[in-house]
Each structure stands twice: as C-alpha cells, then as structure tokens.
Amino acid sequence: MKASETQFQRVIDATTQFLVPHFQRPYSWTQRQWKTLWDDLEELAGLDAEPSSTTERPRQHFIGSIVTMPGESVPEGITKYVLIDGQQRLATLLILLAALRDAARSGQPRLADEIHDLYLSNRHRDGREKYKLLPTQGDGSGENDQSTFIKIIENQECEHDQPIAKAYRFFRDHLSDIDGESLQSVKLAIVNRLLLVSIVLDPGDDPYAIFESLNAKGLPLRAIAP
C-alpha cells in the first residue's frame, strides 16, 4: 500500500470519482460528529481573519484517513477509486461544501461556482461520472444515500429524514448568518487546512483485512445485496 499525508483539496480537485462498495454501512454520522467538525472549522476559519503573524504557518487539522483501491476505469474515463474506509468523513465534507456553495450563491456567486466546479463535480463529464462521490445505493426501495447525495449536489429537494439530508441542513443552518468574506475563510479552512492520510492499496492487498484493522472497535460491516 501507499500512504501519504495530504490536504483535503488534493483528494478532490482532480477529475476523480470515489465509489462506495455495497459492503459498506449506510451514512451514519449524526449531529455529534457534525458539531465536532463544525467547531473545528470555526476555529480554523477564524485564523484567516486575524493571523497572529505574517510569517507563521496557518494551523492545520488532522481529520483521519481514507483507504482506497484503484477501480475499473475505461480509457479516456475518469480516475475511479473504491472507497474502502473513510466514506463517512468524505461524504460529510462534500455535503458541507454543497451547503457552503448554496450559502454563497446570493452574495458570492463566483465562490459558489468555484466550489461546485472544482470540488463537487467533474464538470466536463456526463451522467454519474460527473459526481466526485457515489455513496452506496443500499438495499431499500426508497430514497437511498446515493440518490440523496446526488440531489444535494444538484440542489434538488430530497427526503428530509435521510441522514445525508439532515447533515446538509445542519451545515446550511450554521452557514446562514455568515458573511461573504467569512464564507471564503470557511472554504479555505476546508480545502487547505484539513489534513488526512490517503492510503491507496495495491491490487494484491486485502481490503477487508485492512478495513478491520483500522476499525477494530467500529460497527461491523453488513452485507448489502447489489
């Protein structure tokens, strides 16, 4: 495997797509995790407004790891990765960016366009390839993580009881009273100051064994039919 520390921006600003496999559990973060992330971002974004020194490096914050394997990509297609671990934080950060984009639409349209074009979509791709992340479709007949996530990226109405939709509303509410300059600071905090360890598995690696070693105390995986 190959592991490297990187800014969140470098994970999502390329023409790339992350695919959540069917064995992954559905999106399960709640207000406790959203608030922790938001509190950290408030502190990071505040550093933009009042830097203590012109020479001091901006503070950065480590948010964990993501584990991926190269997925099947057709020639001339986008680079695809199977997201073995880290789907909760990656999905949450993209939902947060979607909320930030929508908060910026009225007063900061260029910021909104930048967020959408660089961090939320593969702008020159069609169909599902234009989305940076495709969460699991689940095994139910109703709206699922993937359909809810796509609706949020497309700024469409979605079922309010979906956890992903609740995450979007949480961040949208917290962004509603922030001015344009501060919205830019929040964007910089997300893409430049959040650090993670990106672990890319080799084809011969066992993704299940690595997932279990990273999540020994987490919730067990459950089988979900394709």
WOSULZI-V610726 format. One record per helix or strand of 3 or more residues. SS is the DSSP state (a for helix, b for strand). FROM is the first residue (numbers start at 1). LEN is the number of residues. If there is no record, write none. Layout:
# WOSULZI-V610726
ss: (SS & SS)
from: (FROM & FROM)
len: (LEN & LEN)
This chain:
# WOSULZI-V610726
ss: (b & a & b & a & b & b & a & a & a & a & a & a & b & a)
from: (2 & 8 & 16 & 31 & 61 & 79 & 87 & 109 & 127 & 145 & 163 & 180 & 194 & 207)
len: (6 & 5 & 5 & 19 & 10 & 7 & 18 & 12 & 4 & 9 & 13 & 14 & 8 & 8)
